Amino acid sequence: MSDNKELTDLRARIDQIDASLLALISERARLAKEIAGIKNRKNDNHGFYRPEREAQVLRNIIEKNEGPLSEEEMARLFREIMSACLALEEILNIAYLGPEGTFTQTAALKHFGHSVKTTSLDSIDQVFREVESGACHYGVVPVENSIEGVVNHTLDMLINSNLSICGEIELRIHHHLMGKADDVKQVNQVYSHQQSLAQCRKWLDIHLPHVEQIAVSSNAEAARRVANEPEAAAIAGETAAEFYDLKILQHNIEDHTDNKTRFLVLGRHDTLPSGKDKTSLLFSAPNKPGALHNMLACFAENNVSMTRIESRPSRQGMWDYVFFVDVEGHATEPDVVAALDSLKNKASMVKLLGSYPQAVL
């Protein structure tokens, strides 16, 4: 068989597969619309988006994936299909810490897909308020970075908010040098957030040792400025390059390749179990010897694994602290229920922040 004939046959098979994919995706979309009709008749007050269901679908896809596409690529493709189908039922409005082009927007789109409306807000407080008021369906805020640590403002807002954590997103942070210039050698100024400049210090010292570094309020703001300054460059994420129409002059200039940021998805409803969940809560301990040890023993004694603990001033009294804890499992699971019941008997105060699916990739 000649190469041309073989190529023709392979392309014909691809065309057949594409036709089958089109028919199946359309059928999936029709079923999504039928589900919307049933939910409307039932007056389902949990809305059309079900975090636990989407997590289950993605885990199932990843488990069955045999390649050659990676698990991450396959999950991304199905996330977009689900996002488009959900938009036929309801177009979600997602609040996020802006401006446009930030890593938080990237995280929101990674989690919800591109068939949603994203609303940029100037502060974490505003994200909470927009979701609390119902102006936005969900909100996305950063909570911790593997290098910089926790985002204290997010923790402080969770103390008094009535919102529930209904999802988490883990985003690998890649910093790119971008601008309107044709070559790195043409750059005479670099804009970025102070943290990003610090996280790219080695690369900048080697490749742009004499270039002025200017700290601005966010990486997205850096990209916005550079869009009008042809001899300047910004350090930001890929979303910022796309949004502000900038060329990436150098990819992945961060000093640490394992830099990740974790984001929380905030909503007004509780999330049902997905089979692989996490529960977040806060508590305060009485001011006496061994109090914190006694609180944490509630989890160990009930075989509940704790994945994170942070402390913050409660703002209720001098040297009074609250502790933020993440544990494996859903708040409805027997072991977690037992641990929480035991904790409530020992702690001064316990607040459940939410149970939600563990991040999928």
Secondary structure, DSSP 8 states (H G I E B T S, - for coil): --HHHHHHHHHHHHHHHHHHHHHHHHHHHHHHHHHHHHHHHHT-TT-S--HHHHHHHHHHHHHH--SSS-HHHHHHHHHHHHHHHHHHH---EEEEESSTTSHHHHHHHHHH-SSSEEEEESSHHHHHHHHHHTSSSEEEEEEEETTTEE-HHHHHHHHH---EEEEEEEEE---EEEES-SSGGG--EEEEEHHHHHHTHHHHHHH-TTSEEEEES-HHHHHHHHTT-TTEEEEE-HHHHHHTT-EEEES---S-TT-EEEEEEEESS-----SSEEEEEEEE--SSTTHHHHHHHHHHTTT--EEEEEEEE-SSSTT-EEEEEEEES-TTSHHHHHHHHHHHHHSSEEEEEEEEE----
